Amino acid sequence: MNNAKLYVIDYTLHGTPKSFIIRSDKMDNTEAWHWASCDAGVGRIPRFGREKVQKTSKPMAEKFGVENVTWRPAS
């Protein structure tokens, strides 16, 4: 059974507020920073569900203008 839930991730990219919804099995700050960087075009999205990719770290995302990443469950 799939335990995926919906999460809202808010962040700013070069001062512009951005927001999106993602379905994921788990969410924490590390995951949120990685997915925010993917949405901003910085991070790499795995091609297949089982493919392992290196997560984009907070310092790397900040280098490219991603800031103020927050997440919450979608209601």
ABEGO torsion letter per residue (X at the ends): XBABBBBBBBBBBGGBBBBBBBBBABBBAAAAAAAAAAAAGABBBBABAABBBBBBBAAAAAAAGBBGBBBBBBX
